[in-house]
Amino acid sequence: MKPKKKVENAIRNKLRFTARPTLRDRLLTDVMNAREESMQIRPVPCGPGIGRRIMKTRIAKIASAAAVIAVAALALTFWSRSSAPAYAITDLPAQFEQARTIHVQGWHYFPEHMMPDGSAVPPSPIDNWTDVENARSRYTTTQLTSGADGVKVYVSEVVRDGPSWIRIDHGDRRSVTYFRVSEYQQKLGVRQISKLISGQLFGDITQLSNSIVVGDERIDGVACDIWQSDDAHGGRWRQWLSADTGRLVRAQALRKVDSGEWKVATDYSLIEYNVEPPEGTFSLEPPEGYTASNSPQTAYSMDLGKNGLPGFRDEHWYYYCGPKLAFALADGSIVLGWQSFDPMDAEKQAVLFEGVTFGGPLPKLPVEFYALIPDNGSSEPLYTGYHLAFTRKQGRFAEWSLYVPDGTPPPDVQATGYEMLYRWNQEFARNFAFDHTTVKPEFTIETAEEFDEWVLGAMAELADDGTAPADVTYQKVIDLAQQVRTSVAP
Amino acid sequence: MAIAEDELLKWKFRRGSPEALARIYEKYLDSMLTLAMGLLNDRAAAEDVVHDVFVSFARLGPGFRLRGRLSGYLATSVVNRVRDHRRRSRRQVQASGRESRPARESVEPDHVASFTEQAAQLNEAVAQLPDEQREVVLLRLKADMKFRDIAKLQQVSINTVQGRYRYGLDRLRSMLNGEVEK
């Protein structure tokens, strides 16, 4: 054999590395998590409102608001009957927050797509159940692909009940996949599902407050006002609200097609509260004719919070850092759990947490997220970080910090999130090239009970012993925020 | 057979099949790790690259459309990530004014990969090649990519790629100095 050929064969056959089982499993978990996150997000393009973004610039907001106010004034004058409804449109989100169960049925339409033969794409059904009381849900997701082989619609369902949830794929290959989450994650997921459903039905609160009444209609004997609003991204929203009670009876999302016509893209024709779900709605058994790709015992675990953290390594450190989970507090400050750990040698990092105190400076981790700023193009206000506590789970430390703004937070910051400002405390950490990192609070904590449930609950999730640090309480955190505000006030 | 299986996997993956994704991962993890290791000679960095490649791939889901070969697609993704990594490393070295560090072995107890002594020796030799030659040799021999596709990736002519391959093998032959005979 020629020498060149031998080199080729050696490279081809003998240069081979094999991932060890620990790496293999860890990567597989990340890969499957990434897939699942992507599948949860993917239905978004089908519902015109879900992918909306808040207007970015102040000028756009002012101009848009002025236009809406002008139109609203005209409309309210014209439709005098609706000028003083017996309810407030902005109370609508509370209907979902207070419900025991929420049931939404309807159809997705695809007005912007055609089948290869020129016919309309068949609509896809929506049938979503949220059992808020028992932390269970079942919701439909729809994916549409458009390629050379035509348009295809894929419908699947995700059922969540307790620590387990399954994905039922209704495609050609009827299959079920099991996943496993903690009770906390499940509760958080359901809460976010409610938020998602709310977003699908009527957008956010800003959207609602821009609505005007454009007509009335009787649905199943109920006299309804029809409210309408246009968003900044080409979408139009309509809600049918009972004229007497303000109850949401129907909702639609519309899109303007190439011809200039507004077409219904999603029609939520049935919206029910507090009705009993049919038996089997939240069953985790594969439906008849479906095969299970894994089992509850081999379910894929879902980690809490944001994963896929950026990292780097050098001779001394094997390092990952980034946000895990954030909550806004009612006073505008932010509680953020972030990680900055060395999975190969936790004790190396443990020393950096020695001596840190509640309300004191953040631990001098090699990369320190010392402040936040709104990620909306503005650099104000600056949210400075203070240490609250740290937790440790399986050698991974999580730092829990309170970020207090030095001014009034902008109203859209909940939607746009916060950019995490960082600095290097050790020279070697300069090797870490950081992308723009943002975090969005899950929601706003209003009470001590919510704080205990969500913030302390998250801390407990990321602690080996499953308990939150004892010295962190809602009152202490609020007092700390107040103290900081007082000290920085001009 | 492998290509037929890949076509099926692509089809299933596009339809959201987790089993297809898991199979693709199992099938190509080691070869992509080998490729990344060969290109970087740094196990931790190779792990990061392969992690990012598969995680990004998993996120494609139903939006995934590929006419070519799956192995070629993944290998190209690895190469692109490796190039990003190199660029970043160069910037960091320039910014800090440090000397470039020699390739190092992982120190963590949870080793990324297991390999034979001969594989390590081959990898060290491959690591001595210039980046362009190393890419060509590894893409050709470890990812079975055609010279034509490598040329597209490197944005050079096919003759240049074949030249790099030839020079690369010559250098390897002299560096290995008969070791491959064993």
Interface residues (C-beta under 8 A of the other chain):
Chain A: P3 K4 K6 V7 E8 N9 A10 I11 R12 K14 L15 R16 F17 T18 A19 R20 T22 L23 R24 L27 L28 D30 V31 M32 A34 R35 E37 S38 M39 R42 Q143 T145 G147 Y154 S156 D169 G171 D172 R173 S175 T177 S293 G308 G311 R313 D314 E315 Y318 M344 E427 R430 N431 A433
Chain B: K12 R14 R15 G16 S17 P18 E19 L21 A22 Y25 L29 D30 L33 T34 M37 G38 A44 A45 E47 D48 V50 H51 F54 V55 S56 F57 A58 R59 L60 G61 P62 G63 R65 R88 R91 Q92 A95 S96 R101 R104 V107 E108 P109 D110 H111 V112 A113 S114 F115 T116 Q118 A119 L122 N123 V126 V137 L138 L141 K142 L169 D170 L172 R173 L176 V180 E181
